[in-house]
């Protein structure tokens, strides 16, 4: 091997080790903290809470999942369902629940061809209608894992706490797409929960999120992001949340489970909508979020380059093995904490390709229009 080739490969090796070090930093500093985090004991004092659910043509989901929200073990709460321009039999189903549950309230938004709006408008209607300071958000296709969900998610509101970030996973079903959707949801949670634990909250998920009503209005609601399809959850947190005013809650029974997409095209559409908010994050958060997948792509690419040239291969395999063992251990622990069984074997494969998939989806957003007035 020529001298200049050795120098080039040695440089590649140093970059490979650097990318592995960055990867290990993310695993130990952010991701492992999700497993190690210890939530405080639930306090006896229970403040009144308003649960807000926005629904458009969600009759079947309201029939299947709303009772689990209405039957929470909690002394003082209301459930506000914003029935936003539904054209199915949502109104009839909600009418039956009105007769059965005294703490449900319905806000109907009628369809107007002269006025189109996104989901944020429906959420604003729900927030305006809320009687209580503490607001808890979920979706019509979501089901709490237990009747203690409300108690757990709202038990942190004291002193300076403004936001409580929860985990919103997806129902465990058959098929490779379902495995990837659950893996994607879990790894995103490892990021936003881990960063929040380390004092860098950057997003939450609207499937399981709580915050104060007064803070929403004092910060002019969704403000400059009101025109975007998404952002009712992550951009609100990104704008207002800090290490001092944010808590996380993901103890057993405090998660929600949503209906996953049944087809690949449906999931791509959903993923594209979620990623429309990424360019509006703070620079610090964008840097942290881009660094991990970028170094992961470099890590795998340089591993192949070094191994194919049989250059320092014992050290290359040792570095690769260290990162792999760390990945398996941390993923196994967090998988147990977030109640996401059966994903470990798939994660070793998904770990390689998920940055590529996310990059393609993100770039496709830059080439297409945002569809600003779509509801969901």
ZILIN-V559900 format. One record per pair of residues at least 4 apart in sequence whose C-alpha atoms are under 8 Angstrom apart, sorted by the first residue. I is the first residue (numbers start at 1). J is the second residue. Records with the same first field share a line. If there is no record, write none. Layout:
I = J ; J
This chain:
1 = 5 ; 6
2 = 6
3 = 7
4 = 8
5 = 9
6 = 10
7 = 11
8 = 12
9 = 13 ; 306 ; 311
10 = 14
11 = 15
12 = 16 ; 302 ; 306
13 = 17 ; 302 ; 306 ; 316
14 = 18
15 = 19
16 = 20 ; 298 ; 299 ; 302 ; 303
17 = 21 ; 319
18 = 22
19 = 23 ; 295 ; 296 ; 298 ; 299
20 = 24 ; 295 ; 296 ; 299 ; 319 ; 320 ; 323
21 = 25
22 = 26 ; 292 ; 295
23 = 27 ; 292 ; 295 ; 296 ; 323
24 = 28 ; 323 ; 326
25 = 29 ; 30
26 = 30 ; 31 ; 292
27 = 31 ; 32 ; 326 ; 327 ; 330
28 = 32 ; 33
29 = 33 ; 194 ; 198
30 = 34 ; 190 ; 191 ; 194 ; 195 ; 197 ; 198
31 = 35 ; 190 ; 191 ; 194 ; 330 ; 334
32 = 36 ; 194 ; 330 ; 333 ; 334
33 = 37 ; 194 ; 197 ; 198
34 = 190 ; 193 ; 194 ; 197 ; 334 ; 337
35 = 333 ; 334 ; 337
37 = 197
39 = 248 ; 249 ; 251
42 = 151 ; 152 ; 155 ; 156
43 = 155
46 = 74 ; 75 ; 76 ; 151 ; 155
47 = 76 ; 134 ; 154
48 = 75 ; 76 ; 77 ; 132 ; 133 ; 134
49 = 76 ; 77 ; 78 ; 132 ; 133 ; 134 ; 135 ; 136 ; 154
50 = 77 ; 78 ; 79 ; 80 ; 130 ; 131 ; 132 ; 133 ; 134 ; 135 ; 136
51 = 77 ; 78 ; 79 ; 80 ; 135 ; 136 ; 137 ; 138
52 = 79 ; 80 ; 81 ; 82 ; 123 ; 126 ; 127 ; 135 ; 136 ; 137 ; 138
53 = 79 ; 80 ; 81 ; 82 ; 123 ; 126 ; 137 ; 138 ; 139 ; 140
54 = 81 ; 82 ; 83 ; 84 ; 119 ; 122 ; 123 ; 126 ; 139 ; 140
55 = 81 ; 82 ; 83 ; 84 ; 86 ; 139 ; 140
56 = 83 ; 84 ; 85 ; 86 ; 87
57 = 85 ; 86 ; 87 ; 88 ; 89 ; 90
58 = 62 ; 86 ; 88 ; 90 ; 140 ; 141
59 = 63 ; 88 ; 89 ; 90 ; 93
60 = 64
61 = 65 ; 66 ; 140 ; 141 ; 142
62 = 66 ; 90 ; 93 ; 94 ; 140 ; 141
63 = 67 ; 93
65 = 69 ; 140 ; 141 ; 142 ; 143
66 = 70 ; 140 ; 143
67 = 71
68 = 72 ; 143 ; 144 ; 146 ; 147
69 = 79 ; 143 ; 144 ; 147
70 = 79 ; 101 ; 103 ; 104
71 = 147
72 = 146 ; 147 ; 148 ; 149 ; 150
73 = 147 ; 148 ; 150 ; 151
74 = 148 ; 150 ; 151
77 = 103
78 = 103 ; 104 ; 105
79 = 103 ; 104 ; 105
80 = 104 ; 105 ; 106 ; 107 ; 126 ; 129 ; 130
81 = 104 ; 105 ; 106 ; 107 ; 126
82 = 106 ; 107 ; 108 ; 109 ; 122 ; 123 ; 125 ; 126
83 = 90 ; 91 ; 106 ; 107 ; 108 ; 109
84 = 108 ; 109 ; 110 ; 111 ; 122
85 = 108 ; 109 ; 110 ; 111
86 = 90 ; 91
89 = 93
90 = 94
91 = 95
92 = 96
93 = 97
94 = 98 ; 106
95 = 99
96 = 100
97 = 101 ; 104
98 = 102 ; 104 ; 105
107 = 125 ; 126 ; 129
109 = 122
112 = 116
116 = 373
117 = 121 ; 373 ; 374 ; 375
118 = 122 ; 227 ; 229 ; 372 ; 373 ; 374 ; 375 ; 376
119 = 123 ; 229 ; 230 ; 374 ; 375 ; 376
120 = 124 ; 222 ; 226 ; 230 ; 232
121 = 125
122 = 126
123 = 127
124 = 128 ; 221
125 = 129
126 = 130
127 = 135 ; 213
130 = 135
132 = 213
133 = 212 ; 213 ; 214
134 = 154 ; 157 ; 210 ; 211 ; 212 ; 213
135 = 210 ; 211 ; 212 ; 213
136 = 150 ; 153 ; 154 ; 208 ; 209 ; 210 ; 211
137 = 206 ; 207 ; 208 ; 209 ; 210
138 = 142 ; 206 ; 207 ; 208 ; 209
139 = 206 ; 207
141 = 258 ; 259
142 = 207 ; 256 ; 257 ; 258 ; 259
143 = 256 ; 257 ; 258
144 = 149 ; 253 ; 254 ; 255 ; 256 ; 257
145 = 149 ; 253 ; 254 ; 255 ; 256 ; 257
146 = 253 ; 254
147 = 253
148 = 152 ; 253 ; 254
149 = 153 ; 253 ; 254 ; 255
150 = 154 ; 254
151 = 155
152 = 156 ; 249 ; 251 ; 254
153 = 164 ; 166 ; 209 ; 210 ; 249 ; 254
154 = 164 ; 210
156 = 161 ; 164 ; 247
157 = 161 ; 162 ; 164
160 = 244 ; 245
161 = 244 ; 245 ; 246 ; 247
162 = 211 ; 212 ; 215 ; 241 ; 245 ; 246
163 = 209 ; 210 ; 211 ; 212 ; 237 ; 241 ; 245 ; 246 ; 247
164 = 209 ; 210 ; 211 ; 246 ; 247 ; 248 ; 249
165 = 193 ; 204 ; 205 ; 208 ; 209 ; 210 ; 246 ; 247 ; 248 ; 249
166 = 204 ; 205 ; 208 ; 209 ; 248 ; 249 ; 250 ; 254 ; 255
167 = 189 ; 205 ; 207 ; 208 ; 249 ; 250 ; 254 ; 255 ; 256 ; 338
168 = 185 ; 205 ; 207 ; 208 ; 255 ; 256 ; 257 ; 258
169 = 182 ; 185 ; 186 ; 255 ; 256 ; 257 ; 258
170 = 181 ; 182 ; 185 ; 256 ; 257 ; 258 ; 259 ; 260
171 = 257 ; 258 ; 259 ; 260
172 = 178 ; 179 ; 182
173 = 178 ; 179
174 = 178 ; 179
175 = 179
176 = 180
177 = 181 ; 262 ; 263 ; 264
178 = 182 ; 260 ; 261 ; 262
179 = 183 ; 343 ; 346
180 = 184 ; 346 ; 350
181 = 185 ; 260
182 = 186 ; 340
183 = 187 ; 343 ; 347 ; 350
184 = 188 ; 354
185 = 189
186 = 190 ; 335 ; 338 ; 340
187 = 191
188 = 192
189 = 193 ; 194
190 = 194 ; 334
191 = 195
192 = 196 ; 201 ; 202 ; 203 ; 204
193 = 197 ; 201 ; 248
194 = 198
195 = 199 ; 200 ; 201 ; 202
196 = 200 ; 201 ; 202 ; 243 ; 246 ; 247 ; 248
197 = 201 ; 243 ; 247 ; 248
198 = 243
199 = 242 ; 243 ; 244
200 = 242 ; 243
201 = 237 ; 238 ; 241 ; 242 ; 243 ; 246
202 = 234 ; 235 ; 237 ; 238 ; 241 ; 281 ; 285
203 = 233 ; 234 ; 235 ; 236 ; 237 ; 238
204 = 208 ; 209 ; 233 ; 234 ; 237
205 = 209 ; 233 ; 234
206 = 232 ; 233 ; 234
207 = 256 ; 258
208 = 255 ; 256
209 = 233
211 = 215 ; 216
212 = 216
213 = 217
214 = 218
215 = 219
216 = 220 ; 221 ; 222
217 = 221
219 = 223 ; 240
222 = 226 ; 232 ; 236
225 = 231 ; 235
227 = 372 ; 373
228 = 276 ; 277 ; 370 ; 372 ; 373
229 = 273 ; 276 ; 370 ; 371 ; 372 ; 373 ; 374 ; 375 ; 376
230 = 273 ; 274 ; 276 ; 277 ; 376
231 = 235 ; 236 ; 277
232 = 236
233 = 237
234 = 238 ; 277
235 = 239 ; 277 ; 280 ; 281
236 = 240 ; 241
237 = 241
238 = 281 ; 282
241 = 245 ; 246
242 = 246
249 = 254
250 = 254 ; 255 ; 337 ; 338
251 = 255 ; 337 ; 338
252 = 337 ; 338 ; 339
255 = 338
261 = 266 ; 267
262 = 266 ; 267
263 = 267
264 = 268
265 = 269
266 = 270
267 = 271
268 = 272 ; 361
269 = 273
270 = 274
271 = 275 ; 361
272 = 276 ; 361 ; 362 ; 364 ; 365
273 = 277
275 = 361 ; 362 ; 365
276 = 362 ; 365 ; 370
277 = 281
278 = 286
279 = 286
281 = 285 ; 286
282 = 286
283 = 287
284 = 288
285 = 289
286 = 290
287 = 291
288 = 292
289 = 293
290 = 294
291 = 295
292 = 296
293 = 297 ; 355
294 = 298 ; 355
295 = 299
296 = 300 ; 352 ; 355
297 = 301 ; 352 ; 355
298 = 302
299 = 303
300 = 304 ; 352
301 = 305
302 = 306
303 = 307 ; 316 ; 320
304 = 308
305 = 309
306 = 310 ; 311 ; 312 ; 313 ; 316
307 = 311 ; 313 ; 316
311 = 316
312 = 316
313 = 317
314 = 318
315 = 319
316 = 320
317 = 321
318 = 322
319 = 323
320 = 324
321 = 325
322 = 326
323 = 327
324 = 328
325 = 329
326 = 330
327 = 331
328 = 332 ; 344
329 = 333
330 = 334
331 = 335 ; 344
332 = 336 ; 344
333 = 337
334 = 338
335 = 339 ; 340 ; 341 ; 343 ; 344
336 = 340 ; 341
343 = 347
344 = 348
345 = 349
346 = 350
347 = 351
348 = 352
349 = 353
350 = 354
351 = 355
353 = 357
354 = 358
355 = 359
356 = 360
357 = 361
358 = 362
359 = 363
360 = 364
361 = 365
362 = 366
363 = 367
364 = 368
365 = 369 ; 370
